[in-house]
Amino acid sequence: MNLYPLVVDLDGTLIHTDMLHESALRVLRDSPLYTLHIPYWLSRGKAALKQNLANRSDFDPSSLPYNKELLEWLRQQKALGRKLVLCTASDLSIATAISEHLGVFDEVMASDGVRNLAGKHKAELLVQCFGHAGFDYAGNSNADLAVWQQAHKAVVVNASDALIKKASAYCEVERVFPSPALEFKVWRRVFRVHQWLKNLLLFVPILAAHQLTNPDIWLELILAFFSFSLCASSVYIANDLLDLESDRQHPRKCKRPFASGLVPAWMGVVLAPVLLFSSLALARHVGEAFFSWLLFYFALTCAYSWMLKRVMLIDCLTLAMLYTLRIVAGAAAVEMSLSFWLLAFSVFLFLSLAFVKRYAELEVQLLHGKQKAHGRGYYTSDASLLQTMGITSGYAAVLVLALYLNSDAILKLYRTPEWVWGAVPIMLFWVSWMWMQAHRGKMHDDPLVFAVKDKASLLSGVAFSIVLAIGTLGWPW
């Protein structure tokens, strides 16, 4: 049996991502000033750009989203005695590291800083090495058509039906590895629509001021809600792109669309600014004060994504501020002042939830035998201390609530204020319950998402609403 050498492309074929895009994102995250050199590097050629980006960014080849079905097939071909060649337009240093990690390739061909090994350049090199129709080639894009024109057989990976048809016009298609479908639920995960629930905090000021029945403020708050949601989605996408390697080392976050390679990084780079500009356009309609708070929220979130989330304790304080900013922005949208009580309660409560989030992440890392959370400033041994600080913060929030219920302000807002005291034990139970679930390893990475799905939390929310309603309207009997 005559087995032709099998030449395999890297980007979009062997891995569900593009190493040029990932290198650029890592440089943007770790050394943002170097991004100013990109036009100069590109002026020297695409190969020079790839080499410079690769030299300034480290990556872990074990964490990349490999095409598992293709990789298994390659191992079978290797076992049959077939020669496997990794031939890619990515830089040689990247291709070599990946080849050494996988241990299935006999040879590596890649861009070397001078020649960009793509399209016709790749085809010319392969013909020079193996002769016309002397090799089979696995690829995924239109740039690979020039290679298939010189190949014996084609292996088409992650490609459209149109590309498969074009490839079959040049040579026999030996095998097709279909691309995963980008269904609606995938885009819902990209936008993290479930996280929009956090933006309901914009409505807290009118709830606290008993203005829910005022129709004049609802339009502004609805526009503000969608403005904040689009801004948040933009930030989530940017955060996912900058945190690819950390997400891939997390047992649950590795399944996110960008980390898994289900959605290419370049789509996120396009989507993030589009969502941001749409958000700012809506914010302009709401008002200048809301627009200013939205810009501050965006700036603080960017600072968190780039730097603050890697700084111990500062990351949790920032998360608490980001939650509280939603309440502040909601008040600004309807030109309403906020009380000290509401702000203090919010800061302590959300600080507790931020500690829950970090504690849950550390517990997961500890179960996987790791001593440090990747991309964070914590060791797994810090979990018990975070637990103590988080519980303390939660109980401090309840104390602020109790002091507020004993203030003169409560008499002006509630018809039967004695009923509102029922909110105190309800909050004590919920804070304790959340930490108990985190201690037992049942907590989601995001405590608010967990709360929405948790029956005890939902019942607590219902009970809290009932005592507030009775306190406001009075006992009906």
Secondary structure by P-SEA (a helix, b strand, c coil): ccccbbbbbcccccccccaaaaaaaaaaacccccccaaaaaaaacaaaaaaaaaaabbbbccccccaaaaaaaaaaaaaabbbbbbcccccaaaaaaaaaaaccccccccccccccccaaaaaaaaaaacccccbbbbbccccaaaaaaaccccccccccaaaaaaaaaccccccccccccccaaaaaaaacccccccccccaaaaaaaccccccccaaaaaaaaaaaaaaaaaaaaaaaaaaaaaaaacccccccccccccccaaaaaaaaaaaaaaaaaaaaaacaaaaaaaaaaaaaaaaaacccccccaaaaaaaaaaaaaaaaaaaaaacccccaaaaaaaaaaaaaaaaaaaaaaaaaaaaacccccccccccccaaaaaaaaaaaaaaaaaaaaaaaaacccccccccccccccaaaaaaaaaaaaaaaaaaaccccccaaaaaaacaaaaaaaaaaaaaaaaaaccccc
